[in-house]
Amino acid sequence: MRSVTAILQKIFTAQFYIQNTGFFLVLFYLMFGVVDSGSLLPYHRGLMLGFLGNTVFLLLVLALWTLYALKCTGFVMKVLQSQGYEFLYPTMGSMDKNKRLRAWLLVHNAIYLPVWLYAGTAMVVGFRYQYHGAAVCILLFNIAMAVWPVALYDRKLFQPDTFFFTGYLQRWLNRHFTKPPVLYFLYELFTQFPRRILSAKIISAVVLWLTFFLMHQGDYFDLRGLQLGVMVSVLLHLQLLTHHRAFDDTWLNFMENLPISTFRHYIRMAAIYLMMWIPEMVMISVNAYTKTSPLSLLMVFAMALSLLMFFRSLLYFPKMNNELHVRYVLLTCFVVLFMVLGHNEWLAILLLQTLSAIVFFAKYRKYEPHIEP
Amino acid sequence: MSEPVIALHTVKKNYQDVPVLDIPRLELPAGIYWLQGENGAGKTTCMKVMAGLIPFKGEIRLRGDVSSKDHPVAFRRLINYAEAEPFYPAFLTGRDLLELYLGTKGGDRRLIGEIAERMGVHVFVNNPVSTYSSGMLKKLSLLLAFTGNPAVILLDEPLITIDTRTLAIMYDLVRTWHANGTTFVITSHQPLDPNEVALTGTLRITEKNITLN
C-alpha cells in the first residue's frame, strides 16, 4: 500500500510540475540556455556574487522567490478548493497534528524545491566568498517561505471557507457586509481567478505606461495617442468579457427570477466595467492631469467604458463565439480609431453607448446560452 | 371554474431546434398542484419557463392581468421558484442571497427570519455557500422561495435531500401559505403525503403538453 506522503505528492507535487511544465521550460532556458555551456558556471557564480554583494539586487531576488512561493501556495490552495478534492478535508483532518504538519511541509517544499536548490547553491557560494550576512539572510528568508504556507494549509483544512490569507477578514465581511450583485463578477475574479484579473491589469498598466513613456520621449502629449493606448488596454480585457458571460450563464441564472428591470441590469453591467477600469483611470489621471483638461480625461474614460460595454453587449448574441467576437471587436476598433483621429470622440462614444443599449435591451430577456450542436 | 391564478397561452420552448414544450393553453385556479412526468419530460424546463428563468415563445399571465411579456418585473414579483438542485456562486453567503431576495422581492423580514430559524438556516447563513451540503443548499433555496408576496410558488423536487424535520416544516409552510392564497406547483417523483397536503389537481406532462387531471 502506498504511503500517505506518496499519495499527497502525487496529488500536489506531480500535478504542480505537470501543470507548470511550460513555465519551467522557459525558466530553464532563461537560466541555463542563454549562456554557452563553457561559461555557465562562471556566469551563475557571477550572478550569485552579484546579489550576495548588493542589497538592492538581493532584495529583488528575494522578491522573485516570494512570487514563486506565492505561486506554490496559490496552487495548493486551489487544489484544496477544487471540486473532487473534498476528501482531503476528512482524511488529512483525521491525521495526527505532527504527522499532518510534516506532510504539508514535504508537499510545500517539494514544489518549492527549485528555489531551495538555487538558494542553497548561493548560500554555499556566499559562505565561501565571505558574504556571511547575505547567506544567512537567504537561509532565514527561505526557511520562512518554507514554513508560513504550512500554517495556511493547515488552517484551510479546518476552515474551508478561507480562500487565502484573509480568513478572519472574510468571515467578518460575510457577517457585516452584504455583497451587492454589482460586485459578484469581481468577487468571482478575485477569489477564483486572481491570476487572470491580475495579469490583465498588469499588462494593461504596462501598455499605458508605454504610451506615456513614448509620448514623454517625443516630448509631446497628444490625446489621440493616449486613446490609442486606451483602446489596446480595453482589448486586453477581452478575455475577462467572455469570462463574464460564462459566469453569468453558469451562476447567475437564478437572478432571472428576481423582479429587476432590464434598465437596472444594464446599469449593473456599466458599473461592473466602470469599477473594473478604476486602476487604469487612476493611472491615467496621475500621468495626464497636468497635461490635459478634466473634460478630456472624462472623454478618455467614457471612451474606454463605452468600448467595454459595447463589446460585452455583443456577447448577448448567443451565437457570438470568441472568433466572431474578436472580428467584431477589431472592426469596431478600426472604425473608432478613425473617429478618434478625426477628433470625433464624443460622437464615437455616443454611437457606442447607443448601440450597446440597443443590443442589450433587445437581447437581454431573450438571451440563452448557445450550445454547439 | 374560478379565475385562473396562472394561465399559459401558446407557450413553446425549444432547445436549439428541438421542441421541448408546446402548451396551447393551460389555466390553473388557486390550489396545490402536483406536476408529474417522466425524466426528461420537461418538468424543470416548464418550471423555469413559468419562473421567467429562460426565454420562450407565447405568454404567461398571472392573476389575469400580469403578463410575462408586458410586465416582466411585476411578473417576477408574483412567482417564486426553488430549484431541484440549486447552485449559487461559491463566494456568496446565505445572508447575501436572502438580502438580495428580500431587497428585490420584498416581503416580511421577520417572518423569513422565523422560517430560517425553524429550518436551522440561521446557523450557517453567514458562511459562503461553497461550504454548504446539498441539504443546506436545498433548505436555503426553499427559504428563498418564500420571500416576497408571491401568487405562485414553484417547488422543483422539494422532497429530495432535506431531512424529515425540514420536510414537516415545508409541508406546514405550503399549507399555511396556501391558506393565505398562494398557489403551489410541485414536481416530485415521490408522491406527496396526502395527510400533509390536500392536492387540488395533478398536472401531467406528456408529448410536450401539460394536462390537468
Boltz contact constraints between the chains, C-beta under 6 A:
constraints:
  - contact:
      token1: [A, 160]
      token2: [B, 131]
      max_distance: 6.0
  - contact:
      token1: [A, 161]
      token2: [B, 127]
      max_distance: 6.0
  - contact:
      token1: [A, 161]
      token2: [B, 128]
      max_distance: 6.0
  - contact:
      token1: [A, 161]
      token2: [B, 131]
      max_distance: 6.0
  - contact:
      token1: [A, 174]
      token2: [B, 93]
      max_distance: 6.0
  - contact:
      token1: [A, 174]
      token2: [B, 126]
      max_distance: 6.0
  - contact:
      token1: [A, 175]
      token2: [B, 126]
      max_distance: 6.0
  - contact:
      token1: [A, 178]
      token2: [B, 96]
      max_distance: 6.0
  - contact:
      token1: [A, 178]
      token2: [B, 99]
      max_distance: 6.0
  - contact:
      token1: [A, 179]
      token2: [B, 96]
      max_distance: 6.0
  - contact:
      token1: [A, 184]
      token2: [B, 89]
      max_distance: 6.0
  - contact:
      token1: [A, 187]
      token2: [B, 91]
      max_distance: 6.0
  - contact:
      token1: [A, 191]
      token2: [B, 91]
      max_distance: 6.0
  - contact:
      token1: [A, 251]
      token2: [B, 89]
      max_distance: 6.0
  - contact:
      token1: [A, 253]
      token2: [B, 53]
      max_distance: 6.0
  - contact:
      token1: [A, 256]
      token2: [B, 52]
      max_distance: 6.0
  - contact:
      token1: [A, 256]
      token2: [B, 53]
      max_distance: 6.0
  - contact:
      token1: [A, 257]
      token2: [B, 51]
      max_distance: 6.0
  - contact:
      token1: [A, 257]
      token2: [B, 52]
      max_distance: 6.0
  - contact:
      token1: [A, 257]
      token2: [B, 53]
      max_distance: 6.0
  - contact:
      token1: [A, 257]
      token2: [B, 76]
      max_distance: 6.0
  - contact:
      token1: [A, 257]
      token2: [B, 81]
      max_distance: 6.0
  - contact:
      token1: [A, 258]
      token2: [B, 104]
      max_distance: 6.0
  - contact:
      token1: [A, 259]
      token2: [B, 73]
      max_distance: 6.0
  - contact:
      token1: [A, 259]
      token2: [B, 76]
      max_distance: 6.0
  - contact:
      token1: [A, 259]
      token2: [B, 77]
      max_distance: 6.0
  - contact:
      token1: [A, 259]
      token2: [B, 104]
      max_distance: 6.0
  - contact:
      token1: [A, 260]
      token2: [B, 104]
      max_distance: 6.0
  - contact:
      token1: [A, 261]
      token2: [B, 73]
      max_distance: 6.0
  - contact:
      token1: [A, 366]
      token2: [B, 55]
      max_distance: 6.0
  - contact:
      token1: [A, 368]
      token2: [B, 54]
      max_distance: 6.0
  - contact:
      token1: [A, 368]
      token2: [B, 55]
      max_distance: 6.0
